[in-house]
Amino acid sequence: MTIATIDPGNSGAIAILSDAGDLIEIFDMPTVAVTVAKKQRNIVSAPLLATMLRAHDPAEIWLEKVSTRPGEGAVGAFAFGRGVGVIEGVAAALGKPLSTVTPAVWKKATGCPADKGGARARAMQLFPTAADQFKRVKDDGRAEAALIGAYACRARK
């Protein structure tokens, strides 16, 4: 049995883990370019996300529960919320149970520092065979998805 854990947002990621907590695969969030008011923007792609999840048929999906982010404008907040809604809709359409966890809870449980670099370093420690998946600065979404997975596997027991 597998679970899927998701760090939402266009730069987020999806981690697939075994029941035992082994990292099976990690994907960057699938996005598609759209034109909004003559500007190109990327949004979370529901069809691509559904295809990725269907391929692994997770027993359940865990999603980071997010709230407003300091300094974020209305357009950014709306776009981020839309992406979360797409993820929730895909989970519902696939008939998968969806659980949420706040960053404070999963970070404390996994010993993850608050900063993005700390998340990458902690993911490398917990998943050493997949360390190359977290080596770039922009891999923080992958690291956070994997760490949410580490938390979810512990919480399910």
C-alpha positions as CSV (number, residue, x, y, z in Angstrom):
1,M,0.0,0.0,0.0
2,T,1.2,3.5,-0.8
3,I,0.3,7.0,0.3
4,A,0.8,10.3,-1.5
5,T,1.9,13.5,0.3
6,I,1.7,16.9,-1.2
7,D,3.4,20.2,-0.7
8,P,0.9,22.5,-2.6
9,G,1.7,25.4,-4.9
10,N,3.3,25.7,-8.3
11,S,6.7,24.9,-6.9
12,G,5.4,22.2,-4.7
13,A,5.7,18.4,-5.1
14,I,4.1,15.1,-4.7
15,A,5.9,12.3,-2.8
16,I,4.8,8.6,-3.0
17,L,5.8,6.5,0.0
18,S,5.3,2.9,1.1
19,D,3.4,2.1,4.3
20,A,6.8,1.6,5.9
21,G,7.8,5.1,5.1
22,D,10.2,4.3,2.2
23,L,10.2,7.1,-0.5
24,I,9.2,5.4,-3.8
25,E,9.0,8.4,-6.1
26,I,8.8,12.1,-6.0
27,F,7.4,14.5,-8.6
28,D,7.4,18.2,-9.1
29,M,3.9,19.7,-9.1
30,P,2.5,19.4,-12.6
31,T,1.6,22.8,-14.0
32,V,0.2,24.1,-17.3
33,A,0.7,27.6,-18.7
34,V,-2.4,29.7,-19.2
35,T,-3.0,33.3,-20.3
36,V,-4.6,35.6,-17.8
37,A,-5.0,39.3,-18.7
38,K,-2.4,38.9,-21.5
39,K,0.1,37.4,-19.0
40,Q,1.4,33.9,-19.0
41,R,0.9,32.2,-15.6
42,N,1.4,28.6,-14.5
43,I,-1.4,26.8,-12.7
44,V,-1.7,23.3,-11.2
45,S,-2.8,20.9,-13.8
46,A,-5.7,18.7,-12.6
47,P,-5.4,16.1,-15.4
48,L,-1.7,15.7,-15.0
49,L,-2.0,15.4,-11.2
50,A,-4.8,12.9,-11.5
51,T,-2.7,10.8,-14.0
52,M,0.3,10.8,-11.6
53,L,-1.8,9.8,-8.6
54,R,-3.7,7.1,-10.5
55,A,-0.4,5.5,-11.6
56,H,0.4,4.8,-7.9
57,D,-3.1,4.3,-6.6
58,P,-2.3,5.6,-3.1
59,A,-4.6,4.4,-0.3
60,E,-4.8,8.0,1.0
61,I,-3.5,11.5,0.3
62,W,-2.0,13.9,2.8
63,L,-1.8,17.7,2.0
64,E,-0.1,20.5,3.8
65,K,-2.8,22.7,5.3
66,V,-1.8,26.2,4.4
67,S,-3.1,29.6,5.4
68,T,-2.3,33.2,4.2
69,R,1.4,33.8,3.7
70,P,3.0,37.1,5.0
71,G,3.6,39.6,2.3
72,E,1.6,37.8,-0.4
73,G,-0.7,39.9,-2.6
74,A,-4.3,39.1,-3.5
75,V,-3.5,37.7,-6.9
76,G,-0.8,35.3,-5.5
77,A,-3.0,34.3,-2.6
78,F,-5.9,33.5,-5.0
79,A,-3.7,31.5,-7.3
80,F,-2.3,29.5,-4.5
81,G,-5.7,28.8,-3.1
82,R,-6.9,27.8,-6.5
83,G,-4.1,25.3,-6.7
84,V,-5.0,23.8,-3.3
85,G,-8.6,23.5,-4.5
86,V,-7.4,21.6,-7.6
87,I,-5.6,19.2,-5.4
88,E,-8.6,18.7,-3.2
89,G,-10.8,18.2,-6.2
90,V,-8.5,15.6,-7.8
91,A,-8.4,13.7,-4.5
92,A,-12.2,13.7,-4.3
93,A,-12.6,12.7,-8.0
94,L,-10.3,9.8,-7.4
95,G,-12.2,8.8,-4.3
96,K,-9.2,9.0,-2.1
97,P,-9.3,10.0,1.6
98,L,-7.6,13.4,2.2
99,S,-5.9,14.4,5.4
100,T,-4.3,17.7,6.1
101,V,-1.5,18.7,8.4
102,T,-0.1,22.1,9.3
103,P,3.5,23.0,8.7
104,A,4.1,23.5,12.4
105,V,2.9,20.0,13.2
106,W,4.8,18.0,10.6
107,K,8.0,20.1,11.0
108,K,8.1,19.5,14.8
109,A,7.4,15.8,14.4
110,T,10.2,15.4,11.8
111,G,12.7,17.6,13.4
112,C,12.7,20.0,10.4
113,P,13.9,23.6,10.8
114,A,11.6,26.3,9.7
115,D,13.7,27.4,6.7
116,K,13.6,25.9,3.2
117,G,17.3,24.9,3.3
118,G,16.7,23.2,6.6
119,A,13.9,21.1,5.0
120,R,16.2,20.0,2.2
121,A,18.9,19.0,4.7
122,R,16.5,17.1,6.9
123,A,15.0,15.3,3.9
124,M,18.6,14.2,2.8
125,Q,19.1,12.8,6.3
126,L,15.8,10.9,6.4
127,F,16.0,9.7,2.8
128,P,19.7,9.3,2.1
129,T,19.2,7.1,-1.0
130,A,17.1,10.0,-2.6
131,A,19.4,12.8,-1.4
132,D,20.1,13.9,-5.0
133,Q,16.3,14.7,-5.3
134,F,16.8,17.5,-2.7
135,K,20.2,19.0,-3.6
136,R,19.1,22.1,-5.5
137,V,17.7,25.2,-3.8
138,K,14.5,24.9,-5.8
139,D,14.0,21.3,-4.5
140,D,12.5,22.6,-1.3
141,G,9.0,21.5,-2.4
142,R,10.3,18.0,-3.0
143,A,11.9,18.0,0.4
144,E,8.7,19.2,2.1
145,A,6.5,16.7,0.3
146,A,8.9,13.9,1.5
147,L,8.9,15.2,5.1
148,I,5.1,15.4,5.1
149,G,5.2,11.8,4.1
150,A,7.6,10.9,6.9
151,Y,5.1,12.5,9.3
152,A,2.1,10.8,7.7
153,C,3.6,7.4,7.9
154,R,4.2,7.9,11.6
155,A,0.8,9.4,12.3
156,R,-1.0,6.5,10.6
157,K,0.5,3.9,13.0
